[in-house]
Amino acid sequence: MSATFSYPLLLMSRVKGQTKVSAKHQVTIPVGALRDARLQSGDVLRVEADRAGRVVLTRVDELLDRYRGCVAGGGLREAIDGLRDEWR
């Protein structure tokens, strides 16, 4: 007699561009979406809930670029250093 094994993950139908939230709240981002967003292994992402059912991932360096130059009198680095000095 041969044993019959059930592999539920292999039997699930796959839909391109979709993923499933695991019991540990993890997801795998489809490679096509990663390529289109130009995300690479090692990129640091900010995760924000936009509204119910929508999560936005943004590469952290893009956030810094967006706000670069917004702080008057120098740059972001000087402003951060100044704030750190206030706490000392």
MIMAR-524578 format. One record per residue (C-alpha): residue number from 1; residue in three letters; z, y, x. Coordinates in steps of 0.05 Angstrom, whole numbers. Layout:
N
resi NUM&resn ala&z Z&y Y&x X
...
END
This chain:
88
resi 1&resn met&z 0&y 0&x 0
resi 2&resn ser&z -15&y 69&x 25
resi 3&resn ala&z 33&y 126&x 14
resi 4&resn thr&z 8&y 187&x -24
resi 5&resn phe&z 31&y 254&x 4
resi 6&resn ser&z 29&y 319&x -33
resi 7&resn tyr&z 12&y 382&x 6
resi 8&resn pro&z 19&y 438&x -46
resi 9&resn leu&z -2&y 493&x 3
resi 10&resn leu&z -67&y 457&x 18
resi 11&resn leu&z -81&y 445&x -55
resi 12&resn met&z -71&y 518&x -76
resi 13&resn ser&z -136&y 554&x -88
resi 14&resn arg&z -147&y 611&x -39
resi 15&resn val&z -171&y 678&x -61
resi 16&resn lys&z -200&y 722&x -7
resi 17&resn gly&z -158&y 783&x 8
resi 18&resn gln&z -95&y 758&x -27
resi 19&resn thr&z -29&y 733&x -1
resi 20&resn lys&z 36&y 709&x -30
resi 21&resn val&z 107&y 733&x -19
resi 22&resn ser&z 149&y 676&x 9
resi 23&resn ala&z 220&y 658&x -9
resi 24&resn lys&z 241&y 697&x 54
resi 25&resn his&z 203&y 759&x 29
resi 26&resn gln&z 149&y 750&x 82
resi 27&resn val&z 74&y 758&x 74
resi 28&resn thr&z 14&y 743&x 117
resi 29&resn ile&z -36&y 799&x 119
resi 30&resn pro&z -107&y 773&x 114
resi 31&resn val&z -146&y 782&x 178
resi 32&resn gly&z -202&y 820&x 143
resi 33&resn ala&z -152&y 874&x 120
resi 34&resn leu&z -123&y 878&x 191
resi 35&resn arg&z -192&y 887&x 221
resi 36&resn asp&z -212&y 940&x 170
resi 37&resn ala&z -147&y 978&x 183
resi 38&resn arg&z -156&y 969&x 258
resi 39&resn leu&z -87&y 939&x 264
resi 40&resn gln&z -71&y 895&x 324
resi 41&resn ser&z -17&y 847&x 345
resi 42&resn gly&z 43&y 887&x 369
resi 43&resn asp&z 29&y 949&x 327
resi 44&resn val&z 92&y 979&x 297
resi 45&resn leu&z 85&y 992&x 222
resi 46&resn arg&z 125&y 1035&x 174
resi 47&resn val&z 133&y 1001&x 106
resi 48&resn glu&z 140&y 1044&x 43
resi 49&resn ala&z 141&y 1028&x -31
resi 50&resn asp&z 91&y 1074&x -63
resi 51&resn arg&z 107&y 1053&x -134
resi 52&resn ala&z 122&y 988&x -171
resi 53&resn gly&z 74&y 935&x -145
resi 54&resn arg&z 47&y 976&x -87
resi 55&resn val&z 70&y 975&x -14
resi 56&resn val&z 38&y 1019&x 40
resi 57&resn leu&z 37&y 999&x 113
resi 58&resn thr&z 23&y 1055&x 163
resi 59&resn arg&z 18&y 1049&x 239
resi 60&resn val&z 75&y 1090&x 268
resi 61&resn asp&z 32&y 1126&x 320
resi 62&resn glu&z -12&y 1152&x 263
resi 63&resn leu&z 50&y 1182&x 230
resi 64&resn leu&z 66&y 1219&x 295
resi 65&resn asp&z -5&y 1244&x 300
resi 66&resn arg&z -3&y 1269&x 228
resi 67&resn tyr&z 58&y 1313&x 242
resi 68&resn arg&z 42&y 1333&x 314
resi 69&resn gly&z 43&y 1409&x 321
resi 70&resn cys&z 83&y 1420&x 257
resi 71&resn val&z 145&y 1441&x 295
resi 72&resn ala&z 140&y 1513&x 320
resi 73&resn gly&z 156&y 1532&x 392
resi 74&resn gly&z 134&y 1472&x 432
resi 75&resn gly&z 125&y 1403&x 406
resi 76&resn leu&z 157&y 1345&x 372
resi 77&resn arg&z 189&y 1320&x 436
resi 78&resn glu&z 224&y 1386&x 449
resi 79&resn ala&z 248&y 1391&x 377
resi 80&resn ile&z 277&y 1321&x 380
resi 81&resn asp&z 311&y 1334&x 446
resi 82&resn gly&z 341&y 1398&x 416
resi 83&resn leu&z 369&y 1359&x 357
resi 84&resn arg&z 398&y 1307&x 403
resi 85&resn asp&z 433&y 1362&x 443
resi 86&resn glu&z 465&y 1387&x 379
resi 87&resn trp&z 500&y 1320&x 370
resi 88&resn arg&z 530&y 1319&x 440
END
